[in-house]
Amino acid sequence: MRTEPAKRPINHNEHQQIILASSSPRRYEILSRLGLTFTVHSADVEESVEDNLKPAEAVKNLALRKAAAVAPNYAQGLIIGADTIVVVDNTILGKPADSEDALAMLLTLQGREHSVYSGYAVMDAATGQTAVDYEHTTVIFRPIAEEEAKHYVATGEPIGKAGAYAIQGLGAVFVKEIHGDYFNVVGLPLFKLAQTLKEFGLDIINAYHKK
């Protein structure tokens, strides 16, 4: 489901400015690996959502909110907002408040399956045209002993991560299976995002080839 979908390429200039409305090092790394040149402009928004929203709607809502908060600062360019949550037993797990919260999240996830939702929004700063979508990935953790979970929390890696783990870091040792887009779990669903950027006139492969 999208908001004001881009029905045709808006700008065929593949060098148009890209602004990432996130201070997440993981999202920065993902875009950097694609060879894209972009500006980071962290969105200062409240990350709480209404309790009655389904996970998919919650992440889309937050991603759009981030893009919309940053867009007024630019006359042109594509603004990318994103948000990621972990869901287990119909409960949304965002970023842990502290180490104790992180430990509780890990012990809740251990030995079972959970869902990861990442929403993203692409907004053309010049026209206001916007596309919003999300991706869902299923992750299964192996059993984790409490002492092991405490040692992982002590590394500091779980802090600032939805669900209190980083699949691209030490947290990978807990992941038994993954079904879906790996990058979605990291924080940015690359497959869908690339398709959306293409609708806005930015073909990532062609842009990389012409560099």
N, C-alpha and C positions, 0 to 999 in steps of 0.2 A: 504494500500500500504506500502511495507516495503523496506528497503535498506539492501541488503545482508542478507536475512532471515536465521535464524538458522533452518536448516532442521532436525537436530537431536541433542540430548543432547551433549554438548561439554565437560562438566565436571560433573561427577556424584557425586562429593564431595559437599554435601549440606552445608558444613561449609566454602565454599570458601568465600573470602572477598567480601564485598559489599561496594561500595563507592557511596555516594549520592552527585552528582555534583550540589548541591544547598544549599543555606544558609536559605531557607524558613523554618520557624518554623512549618508551616502547614505540609509540606512534611516530616519533621523530625518526627512530632507526628504520622502521618499516618504509617510510617514504624516502629516506635517504638511500636505501638499498635499490630503489627503483631508478636512481639517478636523477630524481626530480629536484629542481631548485625551488625552495620555498621559504617563506617567512613564518616564524613561530610567534603567534600572538595569543597568549593565554586568555581564555574567557573567564572573567570573574563573575560567575553566576551561582545561585543557590542550587545545589544538586539534589534537593529533595523533590519527590513527586507525590501525587495523590495516591493514597493507599489502594484505591479501587482500580488503578490502572494495571493492565496486564503487562508482563515483562517487556514484550515487544513494543508496546505503546510507550512504556516508561523510557526505554533507551532512545527511541525516536524523538520523544518529547525533549529529553535532555540534550541530545545532539543538535536538534534544531535551535534550542534555546542558546546553546554555545555559539553556533554560527551566527545567529541573529544579533548576539551581543557584540560580536567583533566586526561584522559587516559595515556598520556606520563609520568606521575608521578608515575605510578605503573607498576610493572613487571607482575602482575597477579591480577585477581579480576574482578568483574562485576561492571562497571560504569553505573550509572543511571542518565540521564539528563532529565529535564522536563521543560515545559513552558506552561503558561495558559494565554488566552486572552478572553475578552468579545466582542461580536459582536452585533451591533444593527444598523439597516438601512444600512447594508453593510459597516459599519464603525467599525474599530478595536479600542477597548478601552483597553489600557494597564494599567500600574500603573499611578495614577494621579501624576502630577508634583508637586502640592501643594494643599492646602486646597480649594482654589478657583476652581481648576481643578476638585477636588473630588466632590464638590457641583454640578458643571455643569454635571458631569457624572451621579450622582444620580438623578438629575432632568430630565435627558434624559431617564433614565431607568424606572422611576416611572410610575405605572399604565399600564405597557405593557410587552410584551414578548421580551426576548433576548436570545442569544446563548452563551454558554461557551465551548471553545475548549481547551483541554489540550493535548499537544504532549509529547511523551516520547521516549527516546532512551536507549537501553541496549547495552553496548559494552564490549566485552571480552578483557581486557587489554593485555592478553597474545597472542591472535590470531588476534585481530582486527575485528573479526566477529561481526556484528552489526544488530540489529533489531530496526526498527523505526515504530511507529504507533501513533494513536491519538484517542480521544473519544470526542463525542459531546453531550451536555446536554442542554435542553431548560428550562429556568427559567422565571417565570412570577411574576412581582412585583405588589403589591397593590399600589393604589395611595399614594403619599407621599407629605405632605405639605412642602413648602420651609423651614419654621421654624423648622420643625422636621428634615429635612435633614441637616440643619445647626447644630442642636444639636448633630446629629450623627457624623458629620465631626469633631466637637469639641472634641469628645472622642479620636480622633487620630486613631481609628481603620481602617478607609478607606485608610490611607496612606500605600503604599507598596502593595496594593491589586488590582488585575486586576478588572476594573469596579468600583473600589472605595467601595467595600463592602466585608464583610466576612460572608459567609453563616453559618460558624461554631461559629460565635460570635453574637454580637448585631444585625448584619445585617440580621439575620434570621427573625426578626420581620417584614421585608419588603417582605419576600418571600411567595407568595400566593400558588404557585404551582411549582413543579419541575418534569420534565420528563426526566429520564435517570439516570446515575450514579451520586449519591450525591458526592462521593469522587472526581469525576472529577471536580466539581465546587470548592471544597476545594483546588485542585491543583495537584492531582495525581490519574489517573483512575485505581483503584485497580484491578478491574476484569480483564481488558486486560493486565495490568502489570504482574499479577500473572501468566497468561497463557504464557506470553513471558518468564518470568524467568524459568518456567518449561521447556521450550525448551532449555534453557541453563543449564539444570541439577539441578535447584534449585526448589524443590517442597516445598512451604511454609508450608503446613499442616504437611508434613512428617518431615520437619526440626524442626518445633515447637514440634511435638510429641517426637522427639528423644532428646530434650534438657534435 
